[in-house]
Structure formats: C-alpha cells, structure tokens
Amino acid sequence: MNIALPIITLVVGLIGGFAIGVFYLRRQMTTMQNDPEMLQKVAKQMGYNLNGKQMQRAQQMLKNNNQPGRAPAAKSKQGRKGR
C-alpha cells in the first residue's frame, strides 16, 4: 500500500501537467493569430523572415485551423506545374 500513493500521485501529476500544457499552448496559438508581432517573432526564432503577404497567409492558416469542430486542412501532394 505504501508504493501505491507515489504511483497514483505521479499519474495524476502527469495527466494534470499534460492538461495544463495543452491549455497553455492553445491560448498561445490564439494570442499569436491575433498579434502579428508575436507571429513574426516566432518565425524569426525558427529562422524564417516573413514578408507582409506571408504574414497574412500564416495568420489566415492559424485562424482556419483553430476553429472548434473543424478538422485541419489536408495538404495537397500536387507538385508545381511548368518546372
């Protein structure tokens, strides 16, 4: 019985930590789609420099993918024509 309490505490802590992490990440994504400066900052940290058109496209993608009850858009596997 003495070993059950730490195991139960660990499982509850892992589940709680995961739930808090998901909540925080969703909140950050919502904030990022409404704040172009934050989106630009994250892009620079990843090594990308987005121009105005790319920023608008990224914000639109975030808005479309974060709508509740909607599945993320599937990626097209078609290549560019006329290469």
N, C-alpha and C positions, 0 to 999 in steps of 0.2 A: 504494500500500500504506500510505502514511503517513496517509491520511484514513480508512481502514477502522477503525483501532483506536479513535479517538474515537467513531465512529458505533456500533460494537459496544458500547463502554462505556456510551454513552447508552441504548441499547436495553436492555441488561442492568440498568442502574440504574432505568429506568422500570418494568420488569417487577418487579424486587425491591421498589421503593418501593410499587407497587400491592399486591403480596402482603402486605407488612408492614402497609399501611393497612387492608386487609381483615381481617387477623388482629386488629389493634388494635380496629377497630370492632366486630367480633363479640364480642370479650372485654368491651368496654364495655357492649354491649347485654345480655350475660349477667349482668354485675355489676348493671346498672340494674334488671333484672327482679327481682332478689333484694333490692335495697336501696330501700325506698320513699322514703327521704330524698333519694337521688340522683335518682330519678324526679321527685320534687316540685321539686327544684332546676332540672332541665332544663325542666320545664313552665313554671316561673316565668320562666326566661330567654326562653322563646318567647312569653311574655305570657299564659299560662293559669294560673288558680288552681284546682287540682283539690280537690274535697272527698273524703271517705273512699270513697264509692261509686265515684266516677270513678277514684280511685287503684286500687281493686281491679280495676275493669274494664280499666284500662290495663295493669296487671301481668298479668292473665289473657291479654290480647291478645298481649303480648310473649312469654309462655310458649308460647302456641299457635303463634305464627308462627316461633319459634326452634327448633322440634323438627326434628331432622335427618330428611331423607327425606319431608318433608311440604310441600306447596305452600301458599303463603299463602292465606288465606280470601278468596273473591271478595266484592266489595262489592255490596250489593243496590241496585238502582236504583228500588225502590218508594218512593213518597213517603208522607208521613203521611196517614192516613185521618181524615176528620172535621174538616177545617180550616174 
